[in-house]
């Protein structure tokens, strides 16, 4: 039987590579010709003026705004198949409140509330619990902040950002002081302004119909047509309907740029084609048949692409190539400039990259993938380690570490977070036994 004094408890480690790259990149999806036209779902989609889009990942609903004065909801079944949403009675999810509706978003994914950006200068909140029945609860007049210029250029994009992401990314006012919503909505409403390309941050108050203007933030282009905030990664996508069209991915953190503050750019991509593309939304399929997914709306409906789905949309996960996924880095460290994968931020002998793979907290030295104190029980030994939800583990052993951990004691061990325990029979082990716990690589 192996002596407990000779059992070594180890964790597997690995490294990173790569410098950052900032050049405008090709469109990260299939071509415009290959994109799936959703205009065939309903004759009303195969027309002009579809402008804004947003995605609700909880209900798998695509919301679309048309600047002819109406907005619709499309349901997606998890396999990339869309249809116009209906209620139990078969009433289609179509509302016609009027106005120049350009942007659309939701603040609470579980609520029957939708926010529309009316380019005339109003953010409007609608109750959408009854398909076809227009109920405007309230509106906010933002004409003093983002006026429509020349009856052409006005506020178009709209996105809601929860406080948790604002705090984690250290969103700040133009004077550099950190800020999160204090008016009761639990986050800020961001408006994309077509006239100057800036993103305007507003703290809406639903109780009074008022708002606080927090500041405006420069982007990479002088025109902004739509916004979409990805709550899974903390990335704000900014669609620019200028030139050949551009999609910009930015952080919520910002830096001083002359008299302005500029949102930190993660990446910029060329659009799939030229034309009057105005709306952008994330819309990934859930069944694994497609690697990603986004929606683009074409205000002019060129080639019947008024609403087109790109099922292979895959923007770069690690734009600065520092060995850490941007979303993970933004959640744990704030700006992506704070650290890199090879650094051990919390001095627990695991690099940041290893902590990402293990699902441990990189800023907490007590959160580490390592075997804890073993518990002997007659001919058995109970080994334990901190585990993370969704991870799978492999327990290995060796007679000497330098000879390699060639013996697999247990594999594909599902996490039972926050702690896993595996019982090992030690009767057949040699006098010295070394154990190692490692995360199974993804499929």
C-alpha positions, 0 to 999 in steps of 0.5 A, spaced: 500 500 500 502 506 498 504 511 503 500 517 504 507 521 505 509 519 498 503 521 494 504 527 490 498 531 488 499 535 482 495 540 477 496 540 469 498 546 466 499 549 459 501 555 455 499 561 450 502 564 444 501 570 440 501 578 439 495 582 438 493 584 431 488 590 429 487 591 422 480 591 419 479 583 418 474 580 412 467 578 414 467 572 419 461 568 416 459 566 409 458 570 403 452 574 402 450 570 396 450 564 401 446 567 407 439 564 408 434 569 406 428 570 411 424 574 406 420 568 404 417 566 411 412 572 410 411 577 404 411 582 409 419 581 410 420 581 402 420 589 402 424 595 403 425 599 410 427 593 415 432 597 419 433 594 426 434 587 429 436 584 436 436 577 439 433 574 445 437 568 447 432 566 452 426 565 448 430 564 441 426 570 438 429 575 433 426 582 433 425 586 427 424 594 426 421 597 420 422 604 419 415 604 415 412 604 422 412 597 425 416 591 428 415 584 428 418 578 432 420 571 429 421 565 433 427 560 432 427 553 433 434 551 435 436 548 429 436 555 424 429 555 422 425 561 423 418 563 423 413 569 424 412 568 432 404 567 434 400 566 440 396 560 442 390 563 437 395 563 431 395 571 431 402 573 428 407 577 432 406 584 428 405 591 431 404 597 427 405 603 432 407 608 426 413 612 427 420 612 424 423 605 427 430 604 426 433 600 432 430 595 437 432 591 444 430 588 450 432 590 457 429 584 461 429 578 456 424 575 461 419 581 460 414 582 455 417 589 454 421 591 447 424 598 446 424 601 439 428 607 437 424 612 433 429 616 429 424 622 430 428 622 437 424 618 442 425 611 445 419 608 446 417 602 450 412 597 448 408 592 452 408 586 447 404 581 451 398 581 446 401 580 438 398 585 434 395 590 440 399 596 440 400 598 447 406 604 448 407 604 456 412 610 456 417 614 452 423 618 453 424 624 448 432 625 447 432 630 441 436 635 445 441 629 446 441 626 439 436 630 434 435 628 427 439 632 422 436 634 416 430 629 416 436 624 414 441 623 420 438 621 427 439 616 432 438 609 430 442 603 434 439 601 440 442 596 446 441 595 453 447 593 457 446 590 464 450 593 470 454 587 472 457 588 465 458 595 466 462 594 473 466 589 470 468 592 464 469 599 468 465 603 464 466 610 466 463 617 465 467 622 460 471 625 466 473 618 467 469 616 473 466 609 473 459 609 473 453 604 473 445 605 472 442 608 478 435 610 475 432 603 477 433 599 470 439 595 472 443 598 466 444 603 461 441 604 454 446 605 449 444 609 442 447 609 436 447 616 433 447 616 425 450 623 424 456 622 428 457 615 429 458 616 437 454 611 442 450 615 447 449 612 454 443 614 457 440 612 464 433 611 463 428 612 469 421 608 467 417 611 473 418 618 471 419 617 464 426 621 465 433 620 463 440 622 465 445 623 460 451 619 462 456 621 456 457 620 448 463 615 446 467 615 440 467 609 435 471 607 429 467 610 424 463 617 423 456 613 422 453 608 426 446 604 424 445 599 429 448 596 436 447 589 439 450 587 446 452 580 447 451 578 454 455 572 454 461 575 452 460 582 454 462 585 447 458 591 444 457 590 436 457 597 433 454 596 425 456 602 421 452 603 414 458 607 411 462 605 405 463 598 404 459 597 411 463 595 417 462 591 424 466 593 430 467 589 436 468 594 442 469 593 450 465 598 454 471 601 457 474 607 454 480 611 453 481 619 452 482 621 445 482 628 445 476 632 447 472 625 447 472 618 450 473 612 445 470 605 446 476 600 446 476 596 439 477 589 440 476 588 432 473 591 426 470 587 420 468 588 413 461 587 411 459 582 407 457 587 401 456 594 400 449 597 400 444 600 405 445 594 411 442 597 417 441 592 422 445 587 426 443 582 431 446 575 434 442 569 432 446 563 433 443 556 432 443 551 438 443 544 436 450 545 433 449 544 426 451 551 425 457 554 428 455 561 430 449 566 427 448 573 426 442 577 422 443 583 417 437 587 415 438 591 408 433 597 408 433 596 400 432 589 400 437 588 394 437 581 392 431 579 397 436 580 403 432 584 407 433 579 412 438 575 412 441 569 416 449 568 416 449 561 420 457 561 420 458 568 423 464 566 428 468 573 430 475 572 433 474 569 440 481 572 442 482 578 438 489 580 441 491 573 441 494 573 448 491 566 450 485 568 453 478 569 450 476 576 450 469 575 453 473 571 459 478 576 460 472 582 460 468 578 465 474 577 470 479 583 469 475 588 465 479 591 459 483 586 455 489 590 456 490 588 463 493 581 463 495 576 458 494 568 458 501 566 461 501 571 467 499 568 474 495 574 476 493 571 483 500 567 484 496 560 485 501 557 480 496 557 475 497 561 469 491 565 467 490 561 461 490 555 465 485 558 469 480 559 463 481 552 461 479 549 468 474 554 470 477 557 476 477 564 478 484 567 476 483 573 481 482 568 487 488 565 489 484 560 493 480 558 487 485 553 483 485 546 480 489 542 485 488 535 489 486 537 496 488 533 502 487 525 501 482 522 505 484 514 507 479 509 508 482 502 509 484 500 502 481 506 499 483 513 498 478 519 497 481 524 492 478 531 492 479 537 488 475 544 486 471 543 480 467 548 475 460 547 472 460 544 465 467 541 466 470 534 465 476 531 469 481 526 468 485 523 474 492 520 472 497 517 476 505 515 475 510 512 479 515 518 478 512 524 475 518 525 470 516 518 467 510 521 465 502 520 468 501 514 463 496 511 468 489 513 467 485 512 474 478 515 471 476 519 465 471 524 463 469 525 470 463 530 470 464 536 475 459 536 481 461 543 483 464 546 487 467 539 489 469 533 486 471 526 490 474 520 487 475 514 491 481 510 488 483 503 490 490 503 493 492 496 494 495 495 487 499 501 487 507 501 488 510 504 494 510 511 491 504 514 487 503 520 484 496 523 482 495 529 477 488 532 476 487 535 469 481 538 465 479 534 459 480 537 452 473 540 449 470 535 444 
